Amino acid sequence: MRNDKSTLEGLKREFLEYCELEKGHSNLTIEAYDRYLGRFFDFLGERKGFIKKIGETVDFHQKLVTIDIDPEAIREYRLYVNRLRDSEGGELKPITQNYHFLALRAFLRYLAWRGVEAVSPEKVSVAKIGDREISFLENSELKEVLDCTDTDELAGLRDRAIMESLYSTGLRVSELRQLDVDDINFERGEISVLGKGKKLRVVFLSSEALYWLDQYLKNRGFAKLPEGIKKKDDPLFLNKFGNRLTVRSIERIVAKYARKAGLTKKVSPHTLRHSFATDLLQAGADIRSVQSMLGHSSITTTQIYTHVTDQHLKEVHEKFHDKK
């Protein structure tokens, strides 16, 4: 790849800005691209000898782009990523490895668009991943988890409202934690949420979710809703220090109540999202409507639930068909 005026770091910065402004990617996606491309640049630096040895490094990221990102470099990088280990010493999951190459492919597409010479994005392949395993809660399991909350305490009210909202709307945990109090339309039972790709969609709150949100906010000091709202950007879900909950905190909350309920399966906010979608489809909702409520840009993504609903249809067939 050759460009006499740009550095790798400069091109990466421009690419990330392009992803934000032109492509409308979420902050999480942009942060992931930044992290994975940084790892690739470090690999290139070691491969080309710019990083001499430990304690003696050259800032390869700031060098002029005068080297080729060639097919052999891509092949060696695949080996490098395949041999990486996670924090527990295990191999990276195939889907995590693929994220590295999807980021690189997107960057190479940007370079091609800019007219910067580099290997074709099509030369960067990703491994085929089998059907994703969908973990969801049965209604009885969900009730057990929800009933573990101590709603005599503010934290318990908050946690109940969080889980009811996740299950009622199918929101991603990142979307939920960004909500402000005035995002909730209590009269209509709706939330307008800005999802992936900065696409706006409307999701709907059940009467149970609305009740627990109302109880939580009243106990937080909002005597009357929505007139009691203090300021427009007041975060919906707060930690004990009065700050907006993080994604990790919400994940811990959901996992805590699953353990208290005695569930052995791993339960996360995404499990509640899966439960929402599965429940709708098993009840007969059409897949296009579910796609819209989940905020999937492609119907293919929503079709990961097909094998779950197919199993449900098989059970219905066995129960009711040909009973003479």
N, C-alpha and C positions, 0 to 999 in steps of 0.2 A: 504494500500500500504506500503510495507516494503523495506527498503534498508538502510543498516547501514553506507554506505559511501557517499551517495548523499543527498543533500538537495533539497527541492522542487524548490527553486530558481535556483539551479545548474542544475536540470533536465530540467527546463523550458529553461534556457539559451542554453543547449545542443540541445533541441528540435528546438529552433528558428534557431540555426546555421545549423541544419540538413535541415530545411525548405529552408534555403538560398542556401546551397551548394549542397545538394542532390536532393531536390525537385524543385529547381529553382523558388520558389515563389517570387512575387514582394515585394518591400519594404513595400507597403501599406498593403499587406496581412500579412506580418510578424509583422508589427506594430499593426494590429488588433488582431492577435493571442496573442501578448504580453499584450495588454490592457484587453482582455476578460479573459485570464488565470489569470492575476493579480487580477481581480475582483473575480474570483472563489476562489483563494487562500485566499483572504481577508474574503470571506464568510466562508470558512472552519475554519479559525482562530477564527472567532466569534462563530461559531457553537461548536467548541471544547473547548472554554473557554480560548484560548491563549490570546485573546484580552479581558482583564478583564473589563475595563470600560474606558470611555473617559478620556484621560490624563494618563492612565496607560496601556501601550501596550507592548507586547512582540513581537519581530520580528519573527513572525511565519514562514515567507518565508525562514529564514535561519536555522530553526530547522531541525533536522534529520527527514527523512520521516519514521515515525513510526506509522502513523495512516492509517486507511483504507479509501479509497474513495469507499464507498459502495452504493448499490442501494438506500438506504434511504437518504444518503447525496445528491444523484442526484435528488431525488424527492423533497427534501426540497429546493434545489437550483433552480429547476424549479419554485416553488412557489415564491421564492425570486426574480427571474428575472421578473416574471409575475407582481410583485407588484412594480417594479422600475418605476420611472417617468423620462420623458425627461426634457430638460431645460425649457420647457413651462408648465410643470406640467401634461402633458398628458401621457397616457400609451404608453409603447414602442410598435412599430409596430411588428406584428408577425414575419416579416422577420428579424428585428433587434434582437428580442429574439432568433431566430434560429441561428444567427451568434455566440451567446454565446455558444451554444451547439455544433455547428460545430467545433469551436475552441477546445472545451473540447474533443470531439470525436477524433479529429486529434492528440491531445496530448496523449490520452489513447492508440491510435494505436501505437504511438512511444514508449510508455512505454512497451507495449506488445512485440514490436520488440526488445527492449532492455532487455527483460526478467524481468522487474520490475513488481511485483504482484500488480494488480489493477483490478477494475471492468471492464468487457468487454466493448469495445467501442459500441457494438451493443445494450447495455443497455441504451445508451444515445439516446433517440428518438428526432426527430425534428417535429414540427407541419407541417401539410400539408398546403401549401399556394395555393390559387386559382391562376388562370391565371393572369400574370402580366398585368396591364393596360399599353398599349403602347401609349405614347403621341408623336405625330409627327406634323410637320407643313405642311400644304398644300403649293403648289408652290406660291400662291398669298400671303400667310402669310409670307413665307420666304423672298419674294421680299420686302415686307413692312419692315421687320426687317433690312435687308441689306441696304435698302435705307435710313435708319435713321442715318447712319454713316456720319460724317462730314469728307470727304476725303481731305479737304483742310488742315487739321491738321494731324500731325504725329500720334497722338493717334487714330484718326479716321481711318487712313490708316491701322494701326496695328490691330484695332478691326475688320475692314472689312476683312483683310487677315486671322485673326483667325477664323471668322465664315465661310468664304468661304472654308478654309482648313478643318474645322470640317465636313462641309456638303459634301465636295468633296471626303474625304477619309474615313469617318466613324471612325476616331481615337477616342480613349478614351481621356478624358481631361488630364489624367495623362501622356499619351503617347505624346500628343501635347506639353505640357509644358516642356518636357524633350528634345525637338528637338533643335539641333544646326543648325546654318546657313548652314554648309556644308553637312547636312543631305539631303538637297533638291537637287535633280538632275533636274535642269531646262531643260536640253536638252531632257531627256526622260520623264519628267513630273512624276517623281516617288519619293517616300520616302521609304527607308528601315528602318523599325521601330522594336525595341525590345519590344515586348508586354508581356502579362502575361505569367508566366512560363519561361521567358527569351527566348521566341520563336520569331525568326526573320520572318517577313513577309513584303511583298511589297504592298504599297497602291499607289493610282494614283490620280494625281491632274488634275482638269479640267482646261481648258484654262482661265476661270475666276479666279480661285484660283491662278494660276501661275501669272496672270497679277497683282493681288493685292499684292501678295508676292513680286514681282519684284518692284512695286511702293513703298511699305513700306521700303524695304531694301535700295533702291536707296536714299530715303529721310532720311534714317538713316546714310547715308554716304558711302554706298557701291556703288561706281560710276559705276562699271561694274561687272556683275556676270558671272561665279563664280570667276573670277580672282581677284575681289575686296575684297575677304574674308580676314579679318585681321588675324584671328587665328582659328584653327580647332574647338575649343570648345566655340566659340562665341555663346551665347544663341540666339535662333531665335526670341523669343518674350520677350521684356524688359518692365519693368515699368518705371516710370518717373525718378527713381533714377539710372537707368542703370542696374538693377538686373533682373534676370530671374523671370517672372511672376509665382505666385503660382497658384495652382489649384483653390483655393477660389477666387482669383482675376479674373481668366478667367470665373468662374461661375457668378461673379457679372457683368462682362462685357456683357455676353450674356443676362442675366436677365434685365439689364438696357435698352438694345435696344428693347427687347420684350415689356417692359412697354412703351417706347417711341412710338412704333408702335401701341399701344392701344390694345395689345392682353391681354385677361383676363386669359388665361391658363398659368400655370407655365411653363416657358421655360428655359432649362438648356443646357449645352454642350451635355448631353446625349440625349436630345430631337433632336438635330441635327444629332446625330449618329442614332437614330431611324428613322429620316426622310430619311437619306441616305439609310438605309437598306430597308425601305418600298418602296421608289422610285424605287430601283433596282428590287425588287420582283414584284411590280405592272407593271413594264415595261417588265417583262417576264424573268428576270435573274433566273438561277437555284439556288436552295437553297445551294448547296454545294459550289458554287463560292462565294456567299454572306457570308457563314460561314468562308471561307478562308480570305476574305477581312476584316471581322470584328475581326478576330483572336480568334474565339470561338474554344475551344478544343473539344466541343461536338456539334453535329448537333442538339441535343435536345434544347440547348440554343438558337440557331437560329430560332427554330420552334415557339418561342414566337410571331413571326410576322405572323404566319399562319392565325390567325383569322382576321387580318387586310387585308391580300391579299384575303382571302376567301370572305370578304365583297365586295371587288373590283370586284371579279369574278361574284358575285351575281348581281351587278349593270350592268355589261356587259351583262349577261344573260338576264336580264329584258329589257335591251335596244334593243338587237338585235335578240333575239330568238322569233320565232313564230309570226313574224309581217306579217300578211296576209292582 
